[in-house]
Amino acid sequence: MTPALLREVGTDWTAQAEFLARQSRHVAELLDGATPLFAKPVSTAAIPYGFLRRRTIAPSVFALGDQLAVVPSFTGDGMAIALCSGIAAARAVLAGKPAHVFQREFVGRLKMQFRVASALACCFRRPALCGTTVAAAKFMPSLAAKMVLATRLRGFEALTEAA
């Protein structure tokens, strides 16, 4: 939930569950009869979707995974980016490449994927666009497949094949 929505719905789990159930019949079925273990969620986090690290942490510190790039959930390959960035950083270290060069090259290759993933995430976050996006995917599955493919990690095949 966005901070504004959280303020509107409240932090009480019962209120949140009721809100979520009103959003989807499927979610309502999943939550029906569920017993909360806590009065409110144990933790919350503001996830910086779309984040691409610009500055290096230190000359010999290689940022990996979410410390390097945070692709929007369900629209990208967060785990693939984490694994691939680890492999790429290890290879950079072995090649004597400094952290800032590794980071600039790796992040540069992610920019287009992040633009598409961020745009797609926006379509699902906005209620007015969400229904249209789902309907378009239903009637044009090949377009939906192309959009999903555009949000996936690519261009690193040589790196991962040799790992």
Steps between C-alpha positions, in 0.01 A plus 500: 500500500613851434547723805185698410293182468640366825392820677152462347456128577688500828758272658253260660525161330123446503444828315776414253361151439153643440641756258699234312197270485296778337766532229479142377261209532801266494673683783172502694480121465859460617445721804161355593533342843864603540606577855748785546804418711566867577276807539694681229776412253833433668694714255461726203750628249516767236653309211677731250366343181691614194816574700823477303809584709684800359785540748733227607518420870880484503770419242516133596137446611284338234128562556292193407132412472263756652793714612577547131157498334137451614265398220126531574355178645320269258629700201862400493767257595613609844651164588666467158651848541629405846663180377634651180643803681683264736652307211589822317659650812707186561623510142577871530708434812689219324561728201626780725212727404413765762153516657401823326571353155308179580208700634482744209506215247251279684250775582527638146383168363195501728358841410264396219369201697427731794318754283267233365452335842423836663245588231334160535495531880332839463228337289426252778520754786240737360147357526384674181785344300509160670173373354592623153846341526356164607235514225766584239710205617195273480415601143859536377702229674791538258531868599490401868775244439714765328451740791600233750805409292601868486509509882732199525875503541671471164834575346691311767491156336876478445561583864269232636580229246866502598424498874 
